[in-house]
């Protein structure tokens, strides 16, 4: 069965994570994705996080599997000519350059719409396409900082810190692919393409909508996480065990008696304040102190058994190797075992979306730089003499 986006062709001009990850998801949903890269250099993602023994980048492999690579220098007349030929037979152009870059090359939305009125021109940026700082450049960590995420991580009185994942890039990619899919849906009704813009800043603000709403309505900052969440006043947070840590997502009333059995506190079943999911900030602070002491007395494995037997809302705090060791990660295709032509039998991140009628897929191999250039251009209508002329004129 074909994917939901079968027949859709995407021209992915983007680099590193925000754009490439969005294009990778469009591939997994069924689209054909042509990765348009600068000759001899390629996507910057090819050069970050390189595993020297394997000669490849984890960023490149993770965000570009399943795509085809076409090298074109879009700054040249010949490269622009060849690209516009591809635009004529494509549906989406996706980029995350500094705002105005493609316009300067004659490849802005209006330029492409004059060639193909149905084209979706989608761009991700750092701070948005307009405004006094629109031309500033930035990547994930500065997006997290600019959007207020980093300020809320950690404990009061301690230096700010970060998380070990690319939150801003990932949120940006999710918004980019959502905008593209919405634009494709709208095109089914109107026949027209449109411009789609997202940014790291916008994604981080959207991700924190409840925390920003708290500030708007009260004038007070939500504050730092302090091991939980500043606005969730319940048994909610991370708690140390004797050899690790647990995360608790609260204990609703119908689970409280089971919790008391798990922690061997039958006297708390009718506790005047703890036996409610919704408590005050002060009571939540007291509960946290008590449960820190309780959970620290046993190992993580013991608590997994005890809390699991009572159907509690929890998880051990796991590292990547522990997640991979869990069969649940494979049962839904979140992690998949593949036969890779270069790496042999390896695990890869699969597609997190399941669809019953138009199944999703996962790419396996990320392309070598420019490996599909000639084939793609021939399919676009160029003969071999014309290809040689384009090459001589600096198209790639």
C-alpha positions as CSV (number, residue, x, y, z in Angstrom):
1,X,0.0,0.0,0.0
2,X,1.2,3.5,-0.7
3,X,1.8,6.2,1.8
4,X,-0.5,9.2,2.5
5,X,1.9,11.5,0.6
6,X,2.5,9.1,-2.3
7,X,3.0,11.2,-5.5
8,X,4.2,14.3,-3.6
9,X,7.7,15.4,-4.5
10,X,9.7,17.5,-2.0
11,X,12.8,19.6,-2.8
12,X,14.7,19.7,0.5
13,X,17.2,22.6,0.5
14,X,17.6,22.6,4.2
15,X,20.5,21.9,6.5
16,X,21.3,20.3,9.8
17,X,18.1,19.3,11.8
18,X,15.1,21.7,11.7
19,X,14.4,21.3,8.0
20,X,15.9,17.9,7.2
21,X,14.0,16.2,10.0
22,X,10.7,17.7,8.7
23,X,11.6,16.4,5.2
24,X,12.5,13.0,6.6
25,X,9.0,12.8,8.2
26,X,7.4,13.7,4.8
27,X,9.4,10.8,3.3
28,X,8.1,8.5,6.0
29,X,4.6,9.6,5.1
30,X,5.2,8.6,1.5
31,X,6.7,11.6,-0.3
32,X,9.7,11.4,-2.6
33,X,12.3,13.7,-1.2
34,X,15.1,15.2,-3.3
35,X,17.9,16.6,-1.1
36,X,19.4,19.6,-3.0
37,X,22.9,20.2,-1.8
38,X,25.9,22.5,-2.5
39,X,28.4,20.7,-4.7
40,X,31.5,19.3,-2.9
41,X,30.2,20.5,0.5
42,X,26.6,19.3,1.0
43,X,24.4,19.7,4.0
44,X,26.3,21.0,7.1
45,X,24.8,18.0,8.9
46,X,27.3,15.8,7.0
47,X,30.1,17.4,9.0
48,X,28.7,17.6,12.6
49,X,28.7,14.6,15.0
50,X,30.9,12.6,12.7
51,X,31.9,9.0,13.8
52,X,35.4,8.9,12.4
53,X,35.5,5.1,12.2
54,X,32.4,5.0,10.1
55,X,33.1,8.1,8.1
56,X,29.6,9.5,8.5
57,X,27.6,11.9,10.7
58,X,24.9,10.8,13.1
59,X,22.9,14.0,12.3
60,X,23.2,13.2,8.6
61,X,22.1,9.6,8.9
62,X,19.3,10.4,11.3
63,X,17.7,13.2,9.3
64,X,18.3,12.2,5.7
65,X,17.7,8.5,5.3
66,X,15.5,7.6,2.4
67,X,16.2,10.8,0.4
68,X,17.9,11.2,-2.9
69,X,20.9,13.6,-3.2
70,X,21.1,16.2,-6.0
71,X,24.0,18.6,-6.1
72,X,23.2,22.1,-7.5
73,X,24.8,25.4,-6.9
74,X,21.7,27.6,-6.7
75,X,23.9,30.8,-6.7
76,X,24.7,30.2,-10.4
77,X,22.5,30.8,-13.4
78,X,22.8,27.3,-14.5
79,X,22.1,25.9,-11.1
80,X,19.0,28.1,-10.7
81,X,17.8,27.0,-14.2
82,X,18.1,23.3,-13.3
83,X,16.4,23.9,-10.0
84,X,13.4,25.7,-11.6
85,X,13.1,22.8,-13.9
86,X,12.6,20.6,-10.9
87,X,10.2,23.1,-9.3
88,X,7.9,22.7,-12.3
89,X,7.3,19.0,-11.4
90,X,7.5,19.3,-7.6
91,X,5.1,20.1,-4.9
92,X,7.1,21.4,-2.0
93,X,10.3,23.4,-1.6
94,X,11.6,23.3,2.0
95,X,14.5,25.4,3.4
96,X,15.9,26.9,6.6
97,X,18.3,29.5,5.3
98,X,18.6,33.0,6.7
99,X,15.4,34.9,5.7
100,X,15.9,36.6,2.3
101,X,18.6,34.2,1.0
102,X,16.4,32.4,-1.5
103,X,14.9,35.7,-2.6
104,X,18.4,37.0,-3.3
105,X,19.0,34.1,-5.6
106,X,15.8,34.6,-7.5
107,X,14.2,31.6,-5.8
108,X,11.7,33.3,-3.4
109,X,8.1,32.3,-3.2
110,X,6.9,34.6,-5.9
111,X,9.7,33.4,-8.2
112,X,8.7,29.8,-7.8
113,X,5.0,30.4,-7.9
114,X,5.4,32.0,-11.3
115,X,6.9,28.7,-12.5
116,X,4.5,26.5,-10.6
117,X,1.4,28.2,-9.0
118,X,0.8,25.0,-6.9
119,X,4.2,25.0,-5.2
120,X,4.4,25.0,-1.4
121,X,7.3,27.2,-0.4
122,X,8.1,26.4,3.2
123,X,10.9,28.0,5.3
124,X,12.1,27.6,8.9
125,X,14.2,30.3,10.5
126,X,15.6,31.3,13.9
127,X,13.4,34.2,14.9
128,X,10.8,34.4,12.2
129,X,10.7,36.0,8.7
130,X,9.9,39.5,9.8
131,X,10.7,41.9,12.7
132,X,13.8,43.8,13.8
133,X,15.9,40.6,14.4
134,X,14.6,38.5,11.4
135,X,18.0,38.4,9.8
136,X,19.8,37.0,12.8
137,X,21.1,33.5,12.4
138,X,20.8,30.8,15.1
139,X,20.5,27.1,15.7
140,X,18.8,24.9,18.3
141,X,20.3,26.0,21.6
142,X,19.9,29.7,21.0
143,X,16.3,28.9,20.0
144,X,15.8,27.3,23.4
145,X,17.3,30.3,25.1
146,X,15.5,32.9,23.0
147,X,12.1,31.2,23.6
148,X,12.5,30.9,27.4
149,X,12.9,27.1,27.7
150,X,16.4,27.1,29.2
151,X,15.5,29.6,31.9
152,X,13.0,27.1,33.4
153,X,15.3,24.1,33.5
154,X,16.9,23.0,36.8
155,X,16.6,24.1,40.4
156,X,16.2,27.4,42.1
157,X,19.6,28.9,43.1
158,X,21.6,26.7,40.7
159,X,23.1,27.7,37.4
160,X,20.9,27.2,34.3
161,X,21.5,24.2,32.3
162,X,20.3,22.5,29.1
163,X,18.7,19.2,28.0
164,X,20.6,16.6,25.9
165,X,18.4,16.9,22.9
166,X,17.6,19.4,20.2
167,X,14.2,20.7,21.5
168,X,14.0,23.8,19.4
169,X,15.0,22.1,16.2
170,X,12.6,19.3,16.7
171,X,9.7,21.6,17.5
172,X,10.6,23.7,14.5
173,X,10.6,20.6,12.3
174,X,7.2,19.5,13.6
175,X,5.7,22.9,12.9
176,X,7.3,22.9,9.5
177,X,5.9,19.6,8.4
178,X,2.4,20.4,9.9
179,X,2.3,23.7,7.9
180,X,3.4,21.8,4.7
181,X,0.7,19.1,5.1
182,X,-1.9,21.8,5.8
183,X,-0.9,23.7,2.7
184,X,-1.1,20.6,0.6
185,X,-4.6,19.9,2.0
186,X,-5.6,23.5,1.2
187,X,-4.3,23.1,-2.3
188,X,-6.7,20.3,-2.9
189,X,-9.5,22.8,-2.5
190,X,-8.0,25.9,-4.1
191,X,-5.5,24.6,-6.6
192,X,-3.0,27.1,-5.3
193,X,0.2,26.7,-3.3
194,X,1.3,29.1,-0.7
195,X,4.2,30.2,1.5
196,X,4.7,28.6,4.9
197,X,6.9,30.1,7.6
198,X,7.9,28.7,11.0
199,X,10.8,29.5,13.4
200,X,12.7,28.1,16.3
201,X,11.4,31.0,18.5
202,X,7.8,30.4,17.5
203,X,8.1,26.7,18.2
204,X,9.5,27.2,21.6
205,X,6.8,29.7,22.6
206,X,4.1,27.4,21.3
207,X,5.6,24.5,23.2
208,X,5.3,26.5,26.4
209,X,1.7,27.8,25.9
210,X,0.5,26.9,29.4
211,X,3.6,28.5,31.1
212,X,3.2,31.7,28.9
213,X,-0.5,31.8,29.6
214,X,0.2,31.7,33.4
215,X,2.5,34.7,33.0
216,X,-0.1,36.6,30.9
217,X,-2.9,36.0,33.4
218,X,-1.0,36.5,36.6
219,X,2.0,38.6,35.8
220,X,4.2,36.0,37.5
221,X,6.8,33.7,35.9
222,X,6.0,30.0,36.2
223,X,9.5,29.4,37.5
224,X,12.0,26.6,37.2
225,X,11.3,22.9,37.1
226,X,12.9,22.0,40.5
227,X,12.6,18.3,39.7
228,X,9.0,18.5,38.5
229,X,6.9,21.2,36.8
230,X,6.3,24.6,38.3
231,X,2.5,24.6,37.6
232,X,1.7,21.0,38.3
233,X,1.0,20.6,42.0
234,X,0.8,16.9,42.6
235,X,3.1,13.9,43.0
236,X,4.7,14.9,39.8
237,X,8.4,14.9,39.1
238,X,11.7,12.9,39.3
239,X,12.6,11.2,42.5
240,X,16.0,9.6,43.3
241,X,16.0,5.9,44.3
242,X,18.9,4.1,46.0
243,X,20.5,3.4,42.6
244,X,18.8,5.7,40.1
245,X,15.7,7.7,39.7
246,X,11.9,7.4,39.0
247,X,9.5,9.8,37.2
248,X,6.0,10.1,38.6
249,X,3.1,11.6,36.7
250,X,0.9,12.1,39.7
251,X,-1.3,9.7,41.6
252,X,-5.1,10.2,40.9
253,X,-7.5,9.4,43.6
254,X,-8.4,6.0,42.2
255,X,-4.8,4.9,42.4
256,X,-3.9,6.3,45.8
257,X,-4.8,3.3,47.8
258,X,-2.5,1.2,45.6
259,X,0.2,3.7,46.1
260,X,-0.1,3.4,49.8
261,X,0.3,-0.4,49.5
262,X,3.4,0.0,47.2
263,X,5.1,2.3,49.7
264,X,3.9,0.4,52.7
265,X,2.0,3.3,54.2
266,X,-1.5,2.0,54.9
267,X,-2.0,4.8,57.4
268,X,-1.9,7.3,54.4
269,X,-5.0,5.8,52.7
270,X,-7.2,8.4,54.4
271,X,-4.5,11.1,54.5
272,X,-6.3,14.5,54.9
273,X,-4.3,16.1,52.1
274,X,-2.1,13.6,50.1
275,X,-5.0,11.5,48.8
276,X,-6.0,14.0,46.1
277,X,-4.4,14.5,42.7
278,X,-5.1,18.2,43.0
279,X,-3.2,19.8,45.9
280,X,-1.8,23.1,46.7
281,X,1.7,24.1,46.0
282,X,2.6,23.9,49.6
283,X,1.2,20.4,50.1
284,X,2.9,19.3,46.9
285,X,6.2,20.5,48.3
286,X,5.6,18.5,51.5
287,X,4.7,15.4,49.5
288,X,7.9,15.8,47.4
289,X,10.0,15.8,50.6
290,X,8.2,12.7,51.9
291,X,8.4,10.7,48.7
292,X,12.1,11.6,48.1
293,X,12.8,9.9,51.5
294,X,10.6,6.9,50.7
295,X,11.8,6.3,47.1
296,X,15.5,6.6,48.1
297,X,15.2,3.6,50.4
298,X,14.8,1.0,47.6
299,X,16.4,0.3,44.2
300,X,14.8,1.4,40.9
301,X,14.1,-2.3,40.0
302,X,12.2,-2.8,43.3
303,X,10.1,0.3,42.7
304,X,9.3,-0.8,39.1
305,X,8.0,-4.0,40.5
306,X,6.0,-2.5,43.3
307,X,4.6,0.5,41.4
308,X,3.9,-1.7,38.3
309,X,1.9,-4.1,40.4
310,X,-0.4,-1.2,41.5
311,X,-0.7,0.2,37.9
312,X,0.9,3.5,38.9
313,X,1.8,6.3,36.5
314,X,5.5,6.1,36.5
315,X,8.7,5.2,34.6
316,X,12.2,4.6,35.6
317,X,14.6,7.3,34.3
318,X,16.2,5.4,31.5
319,X,19.3,5.9,29.3
320,X,19.2,5.2,25.6
321,X,20.6,1.7,26.0
322,X,17.9,0.9,28.4
323,X,15.2,2.2,26.0
324,X,16.7,0.1,23.2
325,X,16.7,-3.0,25.5
326,X,12.9,-2.6,26.0
327,X,10.8,-4.7,23.6
328,X,8.1,-2.0,23.8
329,X,10.4,0.3,21.7
330,X,10.3,-2.3,18.9
331,X,6.7,-3.4,19.2
332,X,5.4,-0.2,17.6
333,X,8.2,0.4,15.2
334,X,9.7,3.3,17.2
335,X,13.1,1.5,16.9
336,X,13.6,-0.9,14.0
337,X,16.3,-3.4,13.1
338,X,17.5,-3.0,9.5
339,X,20.1,-4.4,7.1
340,X,22.1,-1.4,6.2
341,X,24.3,-1.6,3.1
342,X,27.2,0.1,4.9
343,X,26.7,-0.7,8.6
344,X,25.3,-4.2,8.4
345,X,22.5,-5.2,10.8
346,X,21.8,-2.2,13.0
347,X,19.0,-0.6,14.9
348,X,17.6,2.7,13.6
349,X,14.9,5.2,14.7
350,X,11.7,4.3,13.0
351,X,8.6,6.4,12.2
352,X,6.6,7.4,15.4
353,X,3.3,7.5,13.4
354,X,1.2,4.5,12.5
355,X,-1.5,4.7,9.9
356,X,-3.9,1.8,9.1
357,X,-4.7,2.5,5.4
358,X,-1.6,4.4,4.2
359,X,1.2,2.9,6.2
360,X,4.2,4.9,7.1
361,X,7.8,3.7,6.3
362,X,11.3,4.4,7.5
363,X,14.2,5.2,5.3
364,X,17.4,3.1,5.7
365,X,20.3,4.7,3.8
366,X,21.2,8.4,3.7
367,X,22.5,9.3,0.2
368,X,26.1,10.0,-0.8
369,X,26.6,13.5,-1.9
370,X,25.2,14.1,-5.4
371,X,24.6,10.4,-6.1
372,X,21.2,11.0,-7.8
373,X,22.0,14.3,-9.7
374,X,22.1,13.1,-13.2
375,X,19.3,10.5,-12.9
376,X,16.9,13.1,-11.4
377,X,17.7,15.7,-14.1
378,X,17.3,13.2,-16.9
379,X,13.9,12.3,-15.4
380,X,13.1,16.1,-15.4
381,X,13.6,16.2,-19.1
382,X,17.3,17.0,-19.7
383,X,19.3,15.0,-22.2
384,X,22.9,14.1,-21.7
385,X,24.2,17.0,-23.9
386,X,22.2,19.5,-21.9
387,X,23.5,18.0,-18.7
388,X,27.1,18.4,-19.8
389,X,26.3,22.0,-20.7
390,X,24.8,22.7,-17.3
391,X,27.9,21.1,-15.7
392,X,30.2,23.3,-17.7
393,X,28.2,26.4,-16.7
394,X,28.7,25.6,-13.0
395,X,25.4,24.0,-12.1
396,X,27.3,21.4,-10.1
